[in-house]
Amino acid sequence: MNLLSNNLPFYDTSGNLEAISGGLYIASLTTVTLGYDKENRQISHTQGATVVTYTYSGDGLKRSEVASGSTSTLVWDGSEYIGETN
């Protein structure tokens, strides 16, 4: 990953937003880093010491989010998002 300057976003070769620092919605000394799998699905979000990870099922639907040791399971009815449980 390249170093960021002037609060500009950094994109990977697939066009996925990979990192941004400072700016309108992010504290000036914080960098947000996003990770993706080979299917270009977001699998991680890191901001400071906070890391959120995501898992997906074989059909490509996001199934869980883990943040600060707490797991939320996303509930689907076919391809219709219903909600989440902890």
C-alpha positions as CSV (number, residue, x, y, z in Angstrom):
1,M,0.0,0.0,0.0
2,N,1.2,3.5,-0.8
3,L,1.4,6.2,1.9
4,L,-1.5,8.6,1.8
5,S,-1.1,12.3,1.5
6,N,-3.4,15.3,1.5
7,N,-6.3,13.1,2.8
8,L,-6.7,11.4,-0.6
9,P,-8.2,7.9,-0.8
10,F,-6.1,5.0,-2.0
11,Y,-7.6,2.4,-4.3
12,D,-6.3,-1.1,-5.1
13,T,-5.9,-2.3,-8.7
14,S,-9.5,-3.7,-8.6
15,G,-10.9,-0.2,-7.8
16,N,-11.6,-1.1,-4.1
17,L,-11.2,1.7,-1.6
18,E,-8.2,0.5,0.4
19,A,-7.3,3.3,2.7
20,I,-8.0,6.9,3.6
21,S,-6.7,9.2,6.3
22,G,-8.1,12.4,7.8
23,G,-10.8,14.3,6.0
24,L,-14.4,15.3,6.6
25,Y,-15.6,12.1,8.4
26,I,-12.3,10.7,9.8
27,A,-10.2,12.2,12.6
28,S,-7.1,13.9,11.1
29,L,-4.6,11.5,12.8
30,T,-6.6,8.3,12.0
31,T,-6.2,6.1,9.0
32,V,-9.0,3.8,7.9
33,T,-7.8,0.6,6.1
34,L,-10.1,-1.8,4.3
35,G,-9.3,-5.3,3.2
36,Y,-10.9,-7.4,0.5
37,D,-11.0,-11.1,-0.6
38,K,-10.4,-12.4,-4.1
39,E,-14.1,-11.9,-4.9
40,N,-13.7,-8.1,-4.0
41,R,-15.8,-8.5,-0.9
42,Q,-14.8,-6.4,2.1
43,I,-13.4,-8.6,4.8
44,S,-11.9,-6.1,7.2
45,H,-12.1,-2.5,8.4
46,T,-9.4,-1.1,10.6
47,Q,-9.6,2.3,12.2
48,G,-7.0,3.0,14.9
49,A,-7.0,0.0,17.3
50,T,-10.5,-1.0,16.2
51,V,-10.7,-3.9,13.7
52,V,-14.0,-5.3,12.3
53,T,-13.9,-8.5,10.2
54,Y,-16.6,-9.9,7.9
55,T,-17.4,-13.4,6.7
56,Y,-19.5,-14.5,3.7
57,S,-21.3,-17.6,2.7
58,G,-20.8,-19.5,-0.6
59,D,-23.6,-17.5,-2.2
60,G,-21.7,-14.2,-1.5
61,L,-24.0,-12.9,1.2
62,K,-22.3,-11.3,4.3
63,R,-23.0,-13.7,7.2
64,S,-21.2,-12.1,10.2
65,E,-19.4,-9.1,11.6
66,V,-16.9,-9.4,14.4
67,A,-15.9,-6.2,16.3
68,S,-14.2,-5.9,19.7
69,G,-14.8,-9.6,20.3
70,S,-18.5,-9.4,19.7
71,T,-20.0,-11.3,16.8
72,S,-23.2,-10.2,14.9
73,T,-24.8,-12.8,12.6
74,L,-26.7,-11.4,9.6
75,V,-30.0,-13.1,8.9
76,W,-31.2,-13.5,5.3
77,D,-34.4,-14.8,3.8
78,G,-33.1,-16.0,0.4
79,S,-31.3,-12.8,-0.8
80,E,-33.5,-10.5,1.3
81,Y,-31.7,-9.0,4.3
82,I,-33.8,-9.5,7.5
83,G,-31.6,-8.2,10.3
84,E,-28.9,-9.3,12.6
85,T,-28.5,-11.1,15.9
86,N,-25.7,-10.9,18.5
